[in-house]
Amino acid sequence: MWGRAVVGFVLCAVGTVFILQGTKVIQGSGMSGQGKWAAIGVVVVVAGLACFVWAAKHHRNGTTEAN
């Protein structure tokens, strides 16, 4: 369960950076100002949120990684 939550956190963080670079909030890389990176960032954040939901669902059900 914790593994999924950590993966979800990392995906959300990376996706947020992609969104900020794609929308020129963070500048200084080849990704800055390119809308495709903002779109990729949205997909990555959604995947991260899905990992959080998956981890929370398993936590509520009382299941663990070993089950």
ZAMARGU-4260 file (C-alpha; in steps of 0.2 Angstrom, whole numbers, plus 5000, padded with zeros to 4 digits):
<rodrens>
0) 5000/5000/5000 | 5014/5012/5004 | 5023/5008/4988 | 5008/5014/4978 | 5006/5030/4988
5) 5024/5034/4986 | 5023/5031/4967 | 5007/5041/4967 | 5016/5056/4976 | 5031/5055/4964
10) 5020/5054/4948 | 5010/5069/4955 | 5026/5079/4958 | 5034/5075/4941 | 5017/5079/4932
15) 5016/5096/4941 | 5033/5100/4935 | 5029/5095/4918 | 5013/5106/4918 | 5023/5121/4925
20) 5036/5119/4912 | 5024/5117/4898 | 5015/5133/4903 | 5031/5143/4905 | 5029/5145/4923
25) 5046/5136/4926 | 5058/5141/4912 | 5075/5136/4907 | 5073/5119/4899 | 5069/5113/4882
30) 5052/5108/4889 | 5048/5127/4893 | 5033/5134/4883 | 5029/5118/4874 | 5010/5113/4877
35) 5013/5095/4874 | 5023/5094/4890 | 5008/5102/4899 | 4997/5089/4892 | 5009/5075/4897
40) 5009/5082/4914 | 4991/5081/4916 | 4991/5063/4911 | 5005/5059/4923 | 4996/5068/4937
45) 4980/5058/4934 | 4990/5042/4934 | 4997/5048/4951 | 4980/5051/4958 | 4974/5034/4952
50) 4989/5026/4962 | 4983/5036/4978 | 4965/5030/4975 | 4971/5012/4973 | 4982/5013/4989
55) 4967/5021/4999 | 4955/5008/4993 | 4967/4994/4998 | 4970/5002/5015 | 4951/5004/5018
60) 4948/4986/5014 | 4962/4980/5026 | 4972/4972/5012 | 4991/4973/5011 | 5004/4970/4997
65) 5006/4952/5003 | 4988/4948/5001
</rodrens>
